[in-house]
Every structure is written in structure tokens, then in C-alpha cells.
Amino acid sequence: MRRRKKSKYRHVIIKNKKYYFYTIKFADPTGDSGWHTAEELLKFEPSVMVSQAYVFAKNKKHLITFASHDDKEEVFGDCNVYPISCVVKMEKVTL
């Protein structure tokens, strides 16, 4: 009898679909309403933020995530949609 290989990555199974848990780094707009010189303004960069969530879907344009879900129904909460162009790095979380 073949033994089923366990996944080394954190995941949940909802309605027979496996969703993996990721650490996601993404660029977020940074703003400041104060006065700045041209030199200071050229040093502005987006903030790199970190989020952790299950990946629901990913395509060429968007990354869709959720952090909460119902154990009995296919219902998701704490959802986000990231433009793929803002995603800096994605790493699956291991067990």
C-alpha cells in the first residue's frame, strides 16, 4: 500500500481545493504632505509591506488572498486583491 506524501507547506483544504499559506511582500504607495526639496523628493520610494495569507487565486494581473474561512462552508474573510506589479516576493510558509 502506498503511503500518501504529506505536504511540507502550510495549507487548508476547502471543498476539495488546497490553498497554500504565503508570506507576501508588496510595494505600497508612500506619501507625505510636507514640503520637500527636489533632492529629497527624488529619494522617495514605496514602502515594502509584509502580509501573510492563503492564496485564493493568481493570474497575470492580480493576486487574491484570504486570511479567514468557514470550516463548514466555502466562505472567505479578510480578503485582499494585489496588483501583480506591486508584489515584490512570495514565499510559501512551511510547517
Rosetta constraint file for C-alpha pairs under 8 A:
AtomPair CA 8 CA 94 HARMONIC 5.71 0.50
AtomPair CA 8 CA 95 HARMONIC 5.78 0.50
AtomPair CA 9 CA 20 HARMONIC 7.04 0.50
AtomPair CA 9 CA 21 HARMONIC 7.54 0.50
AtomPair CA 9 CA 92 HARMONIC 6.53 0.50
AtomPair CA 9 CA 93 HARMONIC 5.75 0.50
AtomPair CA 9 CA 94 HARMONIC 4.16 0.50
AtomPair CA 9 CA 95 HARMONIC 5.42 0.50
AtomPair CA 10 CA 20 HARMONIC 6.06 0.50
AtomPair CA 10 CA 21 HARMONIC 5.57 0.50
AtomPair CA 10 CA 92 HARMONIC 7.60 0.50
AtomPair CA 10 CA 93 HARMONIC 5.75 0.50
AtomPair CA 10 CA 94 HARMONIC 5.46 0.50
AtomPair CA 10 CA 95 HARMONIC 5.28 0.50
AtomPair CA 11 CA 18 HARMONIC 6.55 0.50
AtomPair CA 11 CA 19 HARMONIC 5.40 0.50
AtomPair CA 11 CA 20 HARMONIC 4.30 0.50
AtomPair CA 11 CA 21 HARMONIC 5.53 0.50
AtomPair CA 11 CA 54 HARMONIC 7.50 0.50
AtomPair CA 12 CA 18 HARMONIC 5.76 0.50
AtomPair CA 12 CA 19 HARMONIC 5.41 0.50
AtomPair CA 12 CA 20 HARMONIC 6.74 0.50
AtomPair CA 13 CA 17 HARMONIC 5.32 0.50
AtomPair CA 13 CA 18 HARMONIC 4.44 0.50
AtomPair CA 13 CA 19 HARMONIC 6.26 0.50
AtomPair CA 14 CA 18 HARMONIC 6.57 0.50
AtomPair CA 14 CA 19 HARMONIC 7.71 0.50
AtomPair CA 14 CA 71 HARMONIC 7.88 0.50
AtomPair CA 14 CA 74 HARMONIC 6.61 0.50
AtomPair CA 15 CA 74 HARMONIC 6.91 0.50
AtomPair CA 19 CA 54 HARMONIC 5.95 0.50
AtomPair CA 19 CA 55 HARMONIC 6.06 0.50
AtomPair CA 19 CA 56 HARMONIC 6.40 0.50
AtomPair CA 20 CA 54 HARMONIC 5.37 0.50
AtomPair CA 20 CA 55 HARMONIC 6.00 0.50
AtomPair CA 20 CA 92 HARMONIC 6.87 0.50
AtomPair CA 20 CA 93 HARMONIC 7.92 0.50
AtomPair CA 21 CA 52 HARMONIC 7.12 0.50
AtomPair CA 21 CA 53 HARMONIC 5.48 0.50
AtomPair CA 21 CA 54 HARMONIC 4.19 0.50
AtomPair CA 21 CA 55 HARMONIC 6.46 0.50
AtomPair CA 21 CA 92 HARMONIC 5.90 0.50
AtomPair CA 21 CA 93 HARMONIC 5.73 0.50
AtomPair CA 22 CA 52 HARMONIC 5.61 0.50
AtomPair CA 22 CA 53 HARMONIC 5.60 0.50
AtomPair CA 22 CA 54 HARMONIC 6.02 0.50
AtomPair CA 22 CA 55 HARMONIC 6.95 0.50
AtomPair CA 22 CA 90 HARMONIC 6.42 0.50
AtomPair CA 22 CA 91 HARMONIC 5.38 0.50
AtomPair CA 22 CA 92 HARMONIC 4.38 0.50
AtomPair CA 22 CA 93 HARMONIC 5.34 0.50
AtomPair CA 23 CA 50 HARMONIC 6.90 0.50
AtomPair CA 23 CA 51 HARMONIC 5.86 0.50
AtomPair CA 23 CA 52 HARMONIC 4.50 0.50
AtomPair CA 23 CA 53 HARMONIC 6.82 0.50
AtomPair CA 23 CA 90 HARMONIC 5.83 0.50
AtomPair CA 23 CA 91 HARMONIC 5.29 0.50
AtomPair CA 23 CA 92 HARMONIC 6.45 0.50
AtomPair CA 23 CA 93 HARMONIC 6.62 0.50
AtomPair CA 24 CA 50 HARMONIC 5.64 0.50
AtomPair CA 24 CA 51 HARMONIC 5.18 0.50
AtomPair CA 24 CA 52 HARMONIC 5.99 0.50
AtomPair CA 24 CA 53 HARMONIC 7.79 0.50
AtomPair CA 24 CA 87 HARMONIC 7.22 0.50
AtomPair CA 24 CA 88 HARMONIC 7.72 0.50
AtomPair CA 24 CA 89 HARMONIC 5.94 0.50
AtomPair CA 24 CA 90 HARMONIC 4.66 0.50
AtomPair CA 24 CA 91 HARMONIC 6.65 0.50
AtomPair CA 25 CA 48 HARMONIC 6.41 0.50
AtomPair CA 25 CA 49 HARMONIC 5.56 0.50
AtomPair CA 25 CA 50 HARMONIC 4.56 0.50
AtomPair CA 25 CA 51 HARMONIC 6.50 0.50
AtomPair CA 25 CA 87 HARMONIC 6.11 0.50
AtomPair CA 25 CA 88 HARMONIC 5.38 0.50
AtomPair CA 25 CA 89 HARMONIC 5.10 0.50
AtomPair CA 25 CA 90 HARMONIC 6.41 0.50
AtomPair CA 26 CA 48 HARMONIC 5.49 0.50
AtomPair CA 26 CA 49 HARMONIC 5.41 0.50
AtomPair CA 26 CA 50 HARMONIC 6.54 0.50
AtomPair CA 26 CA 86 HARMONIC 5.35 0.50
AtomPair CA 26 CA 87 HARMONIC 4.28 0.50
AtomPair CA 26 CA 88 HARMONIC 4.97 0.50
AtomPair CA 26 CA 89 HARMONIC 6.95 0.50
AtomPair CA 27 CA 46 HARMONIC 5.75 0.50
AtomPair CA 27 CA 47 HARMONIC 5.68 0.50
AtomPair CA 27 CA 48 HARMONIC 4.62 0.50
AtomPair CA 27 CA 49 HARMONIC 6.31 0.50
AtomPair CA 27 CA 86 HARMONIC 5.04 0.50
AtomPair CA 27 CA 87 HARMONIC 6.40 0.50
AtomPair CA 27 CA 88 HARMONIC 6.59 0.50
AtomPair CA 28 CA 46 HARMONIC 5.42 0.50
AtomPair CA 28 CA 47 HARMONIC 5.16 0.50
AtomPair CA 28 CA 48 HARMONIC 6.12 0.50
AtomPair CA 28 CA 49 HARMONIC 6.64 0.50
AtomPair CA 28 CA 86 HARMONIC 7.29 0.50
AtomPair CA 29 CA 46 HARMONIC 4.92 0.50
AtomPair CA 29 CA 47 HARMONIC 6.40 0.50
AtomPair CA 30 CA 44 HARMONIC 7.75 0.50
AtomPair CA 30 CA 45 HARMONIC 6.89 0.50
AtomPair CA 30 CA 46 HARMONIC 5.06 0.50
AtomPair CA 30 CA 47 HARMONIC 5.95 0.50
AtomPair CA 36 CA 40 HARMONIC 5.81 0.50
AtomPair CA 36 CA 41 HARMONIC 6.05 0.50
AtomPair CA 37 CA 41 HARMONIC 6.17 0.50
AtomPair CA 38 CA 42 HARMONIC 6.23 0.50
AtomPair CA 39 CA 43 HARMONIC 6.73 0.50
AtomPair CA 40 CA 44 HARMONIC 7.01 0.50
AtomPair CA 48 CA 88 HARMONIC 8.00 0.50
AtomPair CA 52 CA 67 HARMONIC 7.60 0.50
AtomPair CA 53 CA 65 HARMONIC 5.96 0.50
AtomPair CA 53 CA 66 HARMONIC 5.65 0.50
AtomPair CA 53 CA 67 HARMONIC 4.82 0.50
AtomPair CA 54 CA 65 HARMONIC 5.49 0.50
AtomPair CA 54 CA 66 HARMONIC 5.35 0.50
AtomPair CA 54 CA 67 HARMONIC 5.89 0.50
AtomPair CA 55 CA 63 HARMONIC 7.36 0.50
AtomPair CA 55 CA 64 HARMONIC 6.13 0.50
AtomPair CA 55 CA 65 HARMONIC 4.51 0.50
AtomPair CA 55 CA 66 HARMONIC 6.62 0.50
AtomPair CA 56 CA 63 HARMONIC 7.89 0.50
AtomPair CA 56 CA 64 HARMONIC 5.47 0.50
AtomPair CA 56 CA 65 HARMONIC 5.08 0.50
AtomPair CA 56 CA 66 HARMONIC 6.62 0.50
AtomPair CA 57 CA 63 HARMONIC 6.05 0.50
AtomPair CA 57 CA 64 HARMONIC 5.15 0.50
AtomPair CA 57 CA 65 HARMONIC 7.04 0.50
AtomPair CA 58 CA 62 HARMONIC 5.81 0.50
AtomPair CA 58 CA 63 HARMONIC 4.47 0.50
AtomPair CA 58 CA 64 HARMONIC 6.18 0.50
AtomPair CA 59 CA 63 HARMONIC 6.61 0.50
AtomPair CA 60 CA 84 HARMONIC 6.75 0.50
AtomPair CA 61 CA 83 HARMONIC 5.92 0.50
AtomPair CA 61 CA 84 HARMONIC 5.33 0.50
AtomPair CA 61 CA 85 HARMONIC 7.53 0.50
AtomPair CA 62 CA 81 HARMONIC 6.45 0.50
AtomPair CA 62 CA 82 HARMONIC 5.59 0.50
AtomPair CA 62 CA 83 HARMONIC 4.72 0.50
AtomPair CA 62 CA 84 HARMONIC 5.01 0.50
AtomPair CA 63 CA 81 HARMONIC 5.62 0.50
AtomPair CA 63 CA 82 HARMONIC 5.08 0.50
AtomPair CA 63 CA 83 HARMONIC 6.44 0.50
AtomPair CA 63 CA 84 HARMONIC 6.08 0.50
AtomPair CA 64 CA 79 HARMONIC 7.28 0.50
AtomPair CA 64 CA 80 HARMONIC 5.81 0.50
AtomPair CA 64 CA 81 HARMONIC 4.54 0.50
AtomPair CA 64 CA 82 HARMONIC 6.51 0.50
AtomPair CA 65 CA 79 HARMONIC 5.46 0.50
AtomPair CA 65 CA 80 HARMONIC 5.29 0.50
AtomPair CA 65 CA 81 HARMONIC 6.49 0.50
AtomPair CA 66 CA 76 HARMONIC 6.27 0.50
AtomPair CA 66 CA 77 HARMONIC 5.89 0.50
AtomPair CA 66 CA 78 HARMONIC 5.41 0.50
AtomPair CA 66 CA 79 HARMONIC 4.26 0.50
AtomPair CA 66 CA 80 HARMONIC 6.51 0.50
AtomPair CA 67 CA 76 HARMONIC 7.67 0.50
AtomPair CA 67 CA 77 HARMONIC 6.32 0.50
AtomPair CA 67 CA 78 HARMONIC 5.28 0.50
AtomPair CA 67 CA 79 HARMONIC 6.59 0.50
AtomPair CA 68 CA 76 HARMONIC 5.79 0.50
AtomPair CA 68 CA 77 HARMONIC 4.78 0.50
AtomPair CA 68 CA 78 HARMONIC 5.87 0.50
AtomPair CA 69 CA 74 HARMONIC 7.45 0.50
AtomPair CA 69 CA 75 HARMONIC 5.67 0.50
AtomPair CA 69 CA 76 HARMONIC 4.41 0.50
AtomPair CA 69 CA 77 HARMONIC 5.85 0.50
AtomPair CA 70 CA 74 HARMONIC 6.57 0.50
AtomPair CA 70 CA 75 HARMONIC 5.50 0.50
AtomPair CA 70 CA 76 HARMONIC 6.66 0.50
AtomPair CA 82 CA 86 HARMONIC 6.89 0.50
AtomPair CA 82 CA 87 HARMONIC 7.17 0.50
AtomPair CA 83 CA 87 HARMONIC 7.03 0.50
